[in-house]
Amino acid sequence: MSNDELPPPLPPPLPPGRRGSPMPVPAPVARGLPPRPAAVPVHAPKPTPSPAASPVPVAAATAPSNGGRLWWAWCLAGSFACFLLFLVCLNCNPATTATDRALAKLQGMIAQQLDPQLHPLLSWGVSIFFSNYLAMPYAQMKAAGLAFASVACLLLPAGCSLLSAALGHPLFMIGGAPGGWRATWQSFGVHRLVCDLASLLLIAFVLIIPLEPITAASLLILFLPMIRAVAMIVLWVSLARAHGFGPVRVIFLGLPHIFVVSACSGMVGFVLAIYFYGYLVARSF
């Protein structure tokens, strides 16, 4: 047998404790590397959600509004509108207007029958007749107009609003009034402004536009009570938003208050309509 045909020699035997275990692999020798730079944290900007896409929480939607900061301005505006309505009512006295028109027509008819040179004498005679016979009744008619305008346009509306605000807010606090007393007074100021300003606009329209007295009276009788009912609804909508009223207080407090006050205020509006109808008739002489 030649050397080429011999089997290869066997490896040397392993030590007793390492038989059957793999050969250890030599650990790689780490070469010298440069030190790593310190990591710098990068803060990415937070995305800002758009107002349209952000959902509105239910609690924020149903929470009462924090109004009442300008309560004094609304109260002053409502008082000013109430005072303007008083001035218009005072200057539209039907009795004094009818007296002035009757005297002017009588003086004009007499002046047509007299010589122009006697017109100063006629004016002197009319002034004496007025001073002796009509001055006291005329002053009484003016006083009656002042009393009516004060009651119908100042005492009743402004007094009822002040009394309702003063007595109503403690009643609202029983069920919770988070808007505060300022919100209550602001709501009543808005109610007074809406009621009296809308009434002023309607009366100005009737007095400026040349209408028949019966047509103007129909418009006043129809819309003056309606304006007062709408103003009461505006009042309770403002109170409900300011104090977060629930359905219980709206049903048991709001609806009876709206019905009762609208009926009483509608009667005042009806009397005002008759008053201005008398003025229109006296003006049409």
Kinemage of the C-alpha trace (Angstrom):
@kinemage 1
@onewidth
@group {chain A} dominant
@subgroup {mainchain}
@vectorlist {calphas} color= white
{ca met a 1} P 0.000 0.000 0.000
{ca ser a 2} L 1.427 3.296 -1.046
{ca asn a 3} L 1.404 6.526 0.986
{ca asp a 4} L -1.224 8.080 -1.249
{ca glu a 5} L -3.756 5.458 -0.330
{ca leu a 6} L -3.329 5.830 3.440
{ca pro a 7} L -6.140 7.652 5.339
{ca pro a 8} L -5.411 11.127 6.714
{ca pro a 9} L -4.144 11.305 10.276
{ca leu a 10} L -6.680 11.902 13.086
{ca pro a 11} L -6.658 15.199 15.049
{ca pro a 12} L -5.179 15.170 18.541
{ca pro a 13} L -7.604 14.356 21.319
{ca leu a 14} L -9.269 17.202 23.189
{ca pro a 15} L -8.742 17.798 26.876
{ca pro a 16} L -11.140 15.918 29.188
{ca gly a 17} L -13.121 18.943 30.275
{ca arg a 18} L -13.658 20.360 26.762
{ca arg a 19} L -14.762 17.286 24.859
{ca gly a 20} L -17.859 17.885 22.820
{ca ser a 21} L -17.696 21.702 23.225
{ca pro a 22} L -16.900 23.939 20.280
{ca met a 23} L -13.594 25.518 19.872
{ca pro a 24} L -13.348 29.024 21.344
{ca val a 25} L -13.372 31.760 18.819
{ca pro a 26} L -10.757 34.373 19.434
{ca ala a 27} L -12.270 37.793 20.290
{ca pro a 28} L -11.717 40.400 17.655
{ca val a 29} L -9.292 43.034 18.576
{ca ala a 30} L -10.967 46.445 18.438
{ca arg a 31} L -9.011 48.980 16.585
{ca gly a 32} L -8.795 52.534 17.814
{ca leu a 33} L -11.832 54.480 16.587
{ca pro a 34} L -12.489 58.196 17.052
{ca pro a 35} L -15.029 59.035 19.833
{ca arg a 36} L -18.606 59.513 18.775
{ca pro a 37} L -19.995 63.083 18.982
{ca ala a 38} L -22.585 63.759 21.654
{ca ala a 39} L -26.140 63.421 20.398
{ca val a 40} L -28.028 66.752 20.200
{ca pro a 41} L -31.791 66.379 20.819
{ca val a 42} L -33.953 67.821 18.082
{ca his a 43} L -37.376 69.115 19.129
{ca ala a 44} L -39.864 68.898 16.319
{ca pro a 45} L -42.572 71.626 16.348
{ca lys a 46} L -45.925 70.386 17.539
{ca pro a 47} L -48.631 70.521 14.905
{ca thr a 48} L -51.280 73.160 15.647
{ca pro a 49} L -54.767 71.869 14.897
{ca ser a 50} L -57.013 74.157 12.882
{ca pro a 51} L -59.983 75.701 14.713
{ca ala a 52} L -62.400 74.131 12.283
{ca ala a 53} L -61.023 70.642 12.817
{ca ser a 54} L -60.770 70.816 16.612
{ca pro a 55} L -63.882 69.385 18.251
{ca val a 56} L -65.893 71.566 20.625
{ca pro a 57} L -66.420 69.896 23.986
{ca val a 58} L -70.000 69.390 25.030
{ca ala a 59} L -69.442 70.980 28.445
{ca ala a 60} L -68.104 74.160 26.864
{ca ala a 61} L -71.019 74.334 24.454
{ca thr a 62} L -73.639 74.029 27.178
{ca ala a 63} L -71.885 76.124 29.844
{ca pro a 64} L -73.366 79.538 30.666
{ca ser a 65} L -71.716 82.520 29.044
{ca asn a 66} L -69.573 84.841 31.171
{ca gly a 67} L -71.454 87.981 30.130
{ca gly a 68} L -72.346 91.039 32.124
{ca arg a 69} L -69.110 92.971 31.715
{ca leu a 70} L -70.888 95.836 29.952
{ca trp a 71} L -74.083 95.652 31.964
{ca trp a 72} L -73.971 99.363 32.753
{ca ala a 73} L -73.730 100.300 29.053
{ca trp a 74} L -76.787 98.199 28.172
{ca cys a 75} L -78.730 99.655 31.106
{ca leu a 76} L -77.829 103.197 30.026
{ca ala a 77} L -78.825 102.455 26.428
{ca gly a 78} L -82.174 101.022 27.552
{ca ser a 79} L -82.797 104.030 29.807
{ca phe a 80} L -81.953 106.420 26.969
{ca ala a 81} L -84.372 104.669 24.605
{ca cys a 82} L -87.062 104.807 27.297
{ca phe a 83} L -86.463 108.538 27.767
{ca leu a 84} L -86.655 109.166 24.007
{ca leu a 85} L -90.020 107.396 23.866
{ca phe a 86} L -91.175 109.613 26.744
{ca leu a 87} L -90.153 112.783 24.858
{ca val a 88} L -91.932 111.674 21.683
{ca cys a 89} L -95.085 110.865 23.637
{ca leu a 90} L -94.903 114.211 25.454
{ca asn a 91} L -94.593 116.215 22.223
{ca cys a 92} L -97.447 114.351 20.533
{ca asn a 93} L -100.191 115.544 22.877
{ca pro a 94} L -103.463 115.228 20.944
{ca ala a 95} L -105.376 117.744 23.094
{ca thr a 96} L -102.888 120.605 22.779
{ca thr a 97} L -102.340 119.821 19.093
{ca ala a 98} L -106.068 120.011 18.405
{ca thr a 99} L -106.316 123.299 20.321
{ca asp a 100} L -103.422 124.851 18.404
{ca arg a 101} L -104.823 123.742 15.060
{ca ala a 102} L -108.319 124.996 15.887
{ca leu a 103} L -107.047 128.416 16.971
{ca ala a 104} L -104.837 128.716 13.907
{ca lys a 105} L -107.714 127.848 11.569
{ca leu a 106} L -110.090 130.231 13.344
{ca gln a 107} L -107.556 133.034 13.159
{ca gly a 108} L -106.949 132.322 9.464
{ca met a 109} L -110.671 132.369 8.643
{ca ile a 110} L -111.156 135.682 10.442
{ca ala a 111} L -108.057 137.152 8.811
{ca gln a 112} L -109.459 136.395 5.367
{ca gln a 113} L -112.515 138.564 6.136
{ca leu a 114} L -110.532 141.526 7.485
{ca asp a 115} L -108.355 144.148 5.958
{ca pro a 116} L -104.629 143.283 6.132
{ca gln a 117} L -104.052 146.430 8.161
{ca leu a 118} L -106.235 144.950 10.916
{ca his a 119} L -104.284 141.684 11.182
{ca pro a 120} L -102.087 142.933 14.076
{ca leu a 121} L -105.282 143.863 15.934
{ca leu a 122} L -106.643 140.395 15.265
{ca ser a 123} L -103.511 138.758 16.653
{ca trp a 124} L -103.748 140.933 19.760
{ca gly a 125} L -107.397 139.969 20.260
{ca val a 126} L -106.668 136.249 19.833
{ca ser a 127} L -103.833 136.423 22.374
{ca ile a 128} L -106.117 138.163 24.886
{ca phe a 129} L -108.856 135.592 24.322
{ca phe a 130} L -106.365 132.779 24.799
{ca ser a 131} L -104.926 134.295 27.971
{ca asn a 132} L -108.332 134.897 29.573
{ca tyr a 133} L -110.245 131.795 28.555
{ca leu a 134} L -107.900 129.094 27.262
{ca ala a 135} L -104.660 129.472 29.199
{ca met a 136} L -105.791 127.429 32.201
{ca pro a 137} L -107.414 124.589 30.195
{ca tyr a 138} L -104.401 124.515 27.883
{ca ala a 139} L -102.031 124.213 30.842
{ca gln a 140} L -104.196 121.433 32.270
{ca met a 141} L -104.082 119.584 28.951
{ca lys a 142} L -100.291 119.863 28.882
{ca ala a 143} L -100.089 118.602 32.463
{ca ala a 144} L -102.346 115.669 31.567
{ca gly a 145} L -100.101 114.827 28.609
{ca leu a 146} L -97.032 115.001 30.844
{ca ala a 147} L -98.643 112.711 33.403
{ca phe a 148} L -99.702 110.211 30.739
{ca ala a 149} L -96.262 110.160 29.096
{ca ser a 150} L -94.565 109.760 32.470
{ca val a 151} L -96.765 106.841 33.498
{ca ala a 152} L -96.929 105.042 30.131
{ca cys a 153} L -93.315 105.558 29.048
{ca leu a 154} L -91.285 105.942 32.240
{ca leu a 155} L -92.903 104.686 35.435
{ca leu a 156} L -94.537 101.512 34.171
{ca pro a 157} L -91.817 100.165 31.810
{ca ala a 158} L -88.723 101.326 33.681
{ca gly a 159} L -90.229 100.633 37.118
{ca cys a 160} L -91.338 97.129 36.150
{ca ser a 161} L -87.912 96.366 34.683
{ca leu a 162} L -86.103 97.580 37.809
{ca leu a 163} L -88.451 95.685 40.122
{ca ser a 164} L -88.229 92.492 38.044
{ca ala a 165} L -84.433 92.602 37.977
{ca ala a 166} L -84.194 93.297 41.717
{ca leu a 167} L -86.642 90.551 42.708
{ca gly a 168} L -85.889 88.113 39.919
{ca his a 169} L -82.166 87.623 40.490
{ca pro a 170} L -82.552 86.218 44.046
{ca leu a 171} L -85.179 83.874 42.638
{ca phe a 172} L -82.789 82.790 39.883
{ca met a 173} L -80.089 82.098 42.479
{ca ile a 174} L -82.249 79.347 44.022
{ca gly a 175} L -81.574 77.131 41.030
{ca gly a 176} L -78.162 78.635 40.308
{ca ala a 177} L -77.269 81.863 38.526
{ca pro a 178} L -73.598 81.518 37.522
{ca gly a 179} L -73.776 84.593 35.295
{ca gly a 180} L -74.037 86.854 38.348
{ca trp a 181} L -76.179 89.898 38.987
{ca arg a 182} L -74.411 91.819 36.225
{ca ala a 183} L -75.704 89.380 33.614
{ca thr a 184} L -79.225 89.759 35.008
{ca trp a 185} L -79.125 93.546 34.782
{ca gln a 186} L -77.591 93.362 31.316
{ca ser a 187} L -80.447 91.120 30.138
{ca phe a 188} L -83.048 93.574 31.403
{ca gly a 189} L -81.152 96.461 29.817
{ca val a 190} L -81.171 94.641 26.463
{ca his a 191} L -84.900 93.976 26.875
{ca arg a 192} L -85.605 97.653 27.564
{ca leu a 193} L -83.509 98.743 24.581
{ca val a 194} L -85.172 96.307 22.171
{ca cys a 195} L -88.689 97.157 23.336
{ca asp a 196} L -88.419 100.943 23.349
{ca leu a 197} L -86.170 101.306 20.307
{ca ala a 198} L -88.453 99.141 18.166
{ca ser a 199} L -91.478 101.113 19.410
{ca leu a 200} L -89.709 104.362 18.519
{ca leu a 201} L -88.953 103.152 15.007
{ca leu a 202} L -92.572 102.087 14.457
{ca ile a 203} L -93.968 105.381 15.793
{ca ala a 204} L -91.495 107.384 13.681
{ca phe a 205} L -92.545 105.412 10.602
{ca val a 206} L -96.221 106.102 11.295
{ca leu a 207} L -95.652 109.810 11.950
{ca ile a 208} L -93.351 110.449 8.994
{ca ile a 209} L -95.105 108.423 6.283
{ca pro a 210} L -98.306 110.141 5.115
{ca leu a 211} L -100.917 107.567 6.106
{ca glu a 212} L -104.573 107.785 6.955
{ca pro a 213} L -105.135 107.983 10.711
{ca ile a 214} L -107.120 104.748 10.751
{ca thr a 215} L -104.354 102.920 8.844
{ca ala a 216} L -101.679 104.266 11.158
{ca ala a 217} L -103.753 103.298 14.201
{ca ser a 218} L -104.168 99.767 12.825
{ca leu a 219} L -100.412 99.412 12.435
{ca leu a 220} L -99.808 100.687 15.963
{ca ile a 221} L -102.483 98.474 17.530
{ca leu a 222} L -101.092 95.425 15.741
{ca phe a 223} L -97.360 95.891 16.158
{ca leu a 224} L -96.874 97.682 19.494
{ca pro a 225} L -98.124 94.697 21.583
{ca met a 226} L -96.207 92.334 19.296
{ca ile a 227} L -92.980 94.274 19.870
{ca arg a 228} L -93.428 93.918 23.626
{ca ala a 229} L -93.994 90.159 23.382
{ca val a 230} L -90.861 89.755 21.224
{ca ala a 231} L -88.876 91.843 23.720
{ca met a 232} L -89.956 89.502 26.541
{ca ile a 233} L -88.762 86.498 24.532
{ca val a 234} L -85.423 88.268 23.953
{ca leu a 235} L -85.182 88.880 27.716
{ca trp a 236} L -85.585 85.216 28.616
{ca val a 237} L -83.264 84.023 25.872
{ca ser a 238} L -80.595 86.357 27.256
{ca leu a 239} L -81.247 85.175 30.836
{ca ala a 240} L -81.112 81.515 29.801
{ca arg a 241} L -77.783 81.999 28.020
{ca ala a 242} L -76.293 83.988 30.885
{ca his a 243} L -77.330 81.647 33.709
{ca gly a 244} L -77.629 78.309 31.897
{ca phe a 245} L -81.330 77.864 32.617
{ca gly a 246} L -82.673 74.371 32.119
{ca pro a 247} L -86.080 73.422 30.737
{ca val a 248} L -87.650 73.343 34.223
{ca arg a 249} L -86.991 77.003 34.982
{ca val a 250} L -87.827 78.063 31.449
{ca ile a 251} L -91.206 76.293 31.602
{ca phe a 252} L -92.227 77.162 35.159
{ca leu a 253} L -90.691 80.647 35.368
{ca gly a 254} L -90.113 81.899 31.844
{ca leu a 255} L -93.383 81.041 30.105
{ca pro a 256} L -95.713 82.405 32.832
{ca his a 257} L -93.617 85.568 33.083
{ca ile a 258} L -93.708 86.036 29.304
{ca phe a 259} L -97.487 85.548 29.112
{ca val a 260} L -98.399 87.779 32.071
{ca val a 261} L -96.009 90.637 31.296
{ca ser a 262} L -96.780 90.515 27.559
{ca ala a 263} L -100.494 90.840 28.316
{ca cys a 264} L -100.000 93.823 30.648
{ca ser a 265} L -97.458 95.452 28.356
{ca gly a 266} L -99.735 94.816 25.383
{ca met a 267} L -102.471 96.802 27.120
{ca val a 268} L -100.034 99.687 27.577
{ca gly a 269} L -99.122 99.411 23.889
{ca phe a 270} L -102.810 99.489 22.954
{ca val a 271} L -103.332 102.680 24.998
{ca leu a 272} L -100.280 104.241 23.348
{ca ala a 273} L -101.693 103.354 19.937
{ca ile a 274} L -104.977 105.109 20.769
{ca tyr a 275} L -103.014 108.102 22.071
{ca phe a 276} L -101.020 108.478 18.864
{ca tyr a 277} L -104.149 107.897 16.805
{ca gly a 278} L -105.692 110.891 18.538
{ca tyr a 279} L -102.589 112.921 17.736
{ca leu a 280} L -102.773 111.945 14.063
{ca val a 281} L -106.431 112.920 13.909
{ca ala a 282} L -105.701 116.264 15.568
{ca arg a 283} L -102.803 116.864 13.191
{ca ser a 284} L -104.973 116.219 10.170
{ca phe a 285} L -107.262 119.220 10.881
